Amino acid sequence: MNKKFLEEKGALITGGATGFGRGVAFEYAKRGADLVLVDIKEKELEETAKEIKNKYNNKVIPIICDVSKSDQVDSMAKQALEELDNIYILYNNAGIAPHYGLNLFRTGEDEYDLIMNTNLKGQWLVAKALGKKISRQKSEPIAGKIICCASVVGVTPNSALPIYGISKAGVILLAKILAQDLAPKVTVNSNSPGFHVTPIFNNDPDILKKMLREGYVKTPMNRLGTVEDVVKLMIFLASPASNFITGHNFMIDGRIADVGIPATFLKSKI
């Protein structure tokens, strides 16, 4: 495979300042992509954009945007399309995580709205603003690729993360519907990370280990996930090697979804 397979192509990454978005941005730039990085964290966004530009000399456009707000998304999309001739990759990654252990009945309406509006509505707004425009581009054999960030708890219920899980289950279905609507010109897939060391958890593996212990979560791979685990899949999904793959959800969870999360988060001596 050509190491610069994203040369003369653009990638728009929401949640691009930190975590998965930052890691993917560096790797896409390494493979030749110009970037639009979208986030609400202004300082981190500027730092990431500057670091990538200095390292690879690619075009890197940072845009402050709250993806849950349609007016901001529309403005961001307009600017992005003006800056980049070809947005070939949309990594729909922006999202937030709630307090772990707050069950469905203790979650307030404000928190529900915040999580759903950011994680699900936000991905829908961004895809709606850019999807059809991407499909009309002249890239061959396909016009572009959309990748949505979901979660293991969108596949296997975890009652310690109820609204987050509902939002990510919605993302998986959103990706499948987009895959139908945008075929054959655009491929759309989602990925579902498990428990990964990222800024959401202060980059602290001990916080994650505590969550796994309290929730009786086990993984056959016997380690925490990393940003690099997700980045490697994202390179594949952006590459020509995945051109015939669409409408799928890829698990990156150490097989937690199949065997590791209890059905009810109930403490038991058995």
C-alpha positions in Angstrom: 0.0 0.0 0.0 1.2 3.5 -0.8 2.4 5.0 2.5 1.0 8.4 1.4 -2.4 7.1 0.4 -4.1 10.2 1.8 -2.0 12.7 -0.2 -4.1 15.4 -1.8 -7.0 14.3 0.4 -8.5 16.0 3.4 -9.6 14.6 6.7 -12.0 16.3 9.1 -11.8 15.1 12.7 -14.2 16.1 15.4 -12.9 15.8 18.9 -9.5 16.3 17.2 -7.7 18.0 20.1 -7.0 15.1 22.4 -7.4 11.3 22.8 -8.4 9.2 19.8 -8.9 12.3 17.6 -5.4 13.6 18.2 -3.8 10.2 17.7 -5.6 9.7 14.4 -4.8 13.2 13.2 -1.1 12.6 13.5 -1.3 9.4 11.6 -3.5 10.8 8.8 -1.1 13.7 8.4 1.8 11.2 8.3 0.0 9.6 5.3 -0.4 12.9 3.5 -3.8 14.2 4.6 -4.5 17.9 5.1 -6.6 18.3 8.2 -9.5 20.2 9.7 -9.5 19.6 13.5 -12.7 20.4 15.3 -13.1 20.7 19.1 -14.4 22.9 21.9 -11.0 22.8 23.8 -9.4 25.8 22.3 -6.0 25.6 23.9 -5.5 21.9 23.2 -6.8 22.3 19.7 -4.3 25.0 18.9 -1.5 23.0 20.4 -2.3 19.8 18.4 -2.7 21.7 15.2 0.6 23.5 15.7 2.4 20.3 16.5 1.1 18.4 13.4 1.9 21.3 11.1 5.4 21.6 12.5 6.1 17.9 12.2 4.6 17.2 8.7 4.1 20.6 7.1 0.5 19.7 6.1 -2.3 22.1 6.0 -4.0 22.0 9.4 -7.1 24.1 10.2 -8.4 24.2 13.8 -12.0 25.1 14.2 -13.8 25.7 17.5 -17.2 24.1 17.4 -19.8 22.6 19.7 -21.1 19.7 17.6 -24.4 19.7 19.5 -25.3 23.1 18.1 -26.6 23.1 14.5 -25.6 26.7 13.8 -22.0 26.0 14.9 -21.9 22.8 12.9 -23.2 24.5 9.7 -20.6 27.3 10.1 -17.8 24.8 10.7 -18.8 22.7 7.7 -18.9 25.8 5.4 -15.4 26.9 6.6 -14.0 23.3 6.2 -15.3 23.0 2.7 -13.8 26.4 1.8 -10.4 25.4 3.3 -10.2 21.8 1.8 -10.9 20.9 -1.8 -11.6 17.3 -0.9 -12.8 16.1 2.5 -12.2 12.4 1.9 -12.3 11.3 5.5 -14.8 12.3 8.2 -13.9 10.9 11.6 -17.0 11.6 13.7 -15.3 11.3 17.0 -16.4 14.1 19.4 -18.2 12.9 22.5 -18.4 13.1 26.3 -18.5 10.5 29.0 -20.7 10.8 32.1 -19.9 9.8 35.7 -19.3 6.1 35.9 -21.8 4.3 38.2 -24.7 6.8 37.8 -27.5 4.4 36.9 -30.5 5.1 34.7 -32.8 6.2 37.5 -30.3 8.6 39.1 -29.6 10.3 35.8 -31.2 13.8 35.5 -32.7 15.2 32.4 -30.0 17.8 32.0 -27.3 15.1 31.9 -29.3 13.0 29.6 -29.7 15.8 27.2 -26.0 16.8 27.4 -24.8 13.2 26.6 -27.3 12.5 23.9 -26.9 15.9 22.2 -23.2 15.6 22.1 -22.6 12.0 21.4 -25.5 11.1 19.0 -27.1 14.4 17.8 -23.6 15.8 17.3 -22.6 13.0 15.0 -25.9 13.2 13.1 -25.5 17.0 12.6 -21.9 16.7 11.3 -22.8 13.8 9.0 -25.8 15.7 7.7 -23.8 18.8 7.1 -21.0 17.0 5.2 -22.2 13.6 4.0 -24.0 14.6 0.7 -21.2 17.0 -0.2 -18.6 14.3 0.3 -20.6 11.9 -1.9 -20.5 14.4 -4.8 -16.7 14.6 -4.8 -14.8 13.3 -7.8 -12.4 10.9 -5.9 -12.3 7.4 -7.4 -13.3 4.6 -6.9 -15.2 6.1 -4.0 -15.8 9.7 -3.0 -15.0 9.5 0.7 -15.3 7.6 4.0 -17.1 8.4 7.2 -16.1 6.7 10.5 -18.2 7.1 13.6 -16.9 6.6 17.1 -19.2 4.3 19.1 -18.4 2.2 22.2 -18.4 -1.3 23.6 -21.3 -0.2 25.9 -23.3 0.6 22.8 -23.2 -3.1 22.0 -23.3 -4.8 25.4 -25.3 -3.0 28.2 -23.5 -1.7 31.2 -25.9 -0.2 33.7 -23.1 2.0 35.1 -23.1 3.9 31.9 -26.7 3.8 30.8 -27.2 7.0 28.8 -23.7 6.9 27.3 -24.5 3.4 26.1 -27.8 4.4 24.6 -26.1 7.3 22.8 -23.4 5.0 21.4 -25.9 2.3 20.3 -27.6 5.1 18.4 -24.3 6.0 16.8 -23.9 2.4 15.5 -27.3 2.4 13.9 -26.7 5.9 12.6 -23.6 4.6 10.8 -25.5 1.7 9.3 -28.2 4.1 8.0 -25.6 6.5 6.6 -23.9 3.5 4.9 -27.2 2.7 3.1 -28.0 6.3 2.2 -24.5 7.2 0.9 -23.7 4.0 -1.0 -22.0 3.4 -3.4 -20.0 6.6 -3.3 -19.2 6.8 0.4 -18.3 4.0 2.9 -19.6 4.4 6.5 -18.4 2.3 9.4 -18.3 2.7 13.2 -15.8 1.5 15.7 -16.4 0.6 19.3 -13.5 1.0 21.7 -13.6 -0.6 25.1 -11.8 0.8 28.2 -8.8 2.8 26.8 -6.4 5.1 28.5 -7.4 8.6 27.2 -7.8 12.1 28.5 -11.5 11.3 29.4 -10.0 9.3 32.2 -7.1 11.8 32.9 -4.8 9.4 31.0 -4.7 7.5 34.3 -4.8 3.7 34.0 -5.6 3.4 37.7 -9.0 5.1 37.2 -9.9 2.6 34.5 -8.7 -0.4 36.6 -10.9 0.8 39.4 -13.9 1.1 37.1 -13.3 -2.4 35.8 -13.1 -3.9 39.3 -16.2 -2.1 40.5 -18.2 -3.2 37.5 -16.8 -6.8 37.4 -15.6 -6.1 33.9 -13.1 -8.6 32.5 -11.2 -8.9 29.2 -9.6 -12.0 27.8 -6.7 -9.8 26.5 -5.9 -8.9 30.1 -4.8 -5.3 29.5 -6.3 -1.9 29.0 -6.8 -0.4 25.6 -4.6 2.4 24.2 -5.1 5.2 21.7 -2.8 3.3 19.4 -5.1 0.4 19.3 -7.8 2.6 17.8 -5.4 4.5 15.5 -4.4 1.3 13.8 -7.9 0.4 12.9 -8.6 4.0 11.8 -5.6 3.8 9.4 -7.1 0.6 7.8 -10.6 2.2 7.5 -9.2 5.2 5.8 -7.1 3.2 3.4 -8.0 1.6 0.0 -7.8 -1.8 1.7 -11.3 -1.1 3.2 -13.0 0.2 0.1 -15.5 -2.7 0.0 -16.4 -2.6 3.7 -19.4 -0.4 4.7 -22.1 -0.5 7.3 -20.0 -2.4 9.9 -19.2 -1.8 13.6 -15.7 -2.8 14.5 -15.0 -3.8 18.1 -11.7 -2.7 19.6 -12.3 -3.9 23.1 -10.2 -6.9 24.0 -13.4 -9.0 23.6 -15.1 -7.4 26.6 -18.4 -7.2 24.6 -18.6 -10.9 24.3 -17.6 -12.1 27.8 -16.7 -9.3 30.1 -19.6 -7.0 31.1 -22.2 -8.4 33.5 -25.8 -7.9 32.4 -26.9 -5.9 35.4 -23.9 -4.4 37.3 -25.2 -6.2 40.5 -22.7 -7.0 43.2 -22.8 -10.6 44.2 -20.9 -13.0 46.4 -21.4 -15.8 43.9 
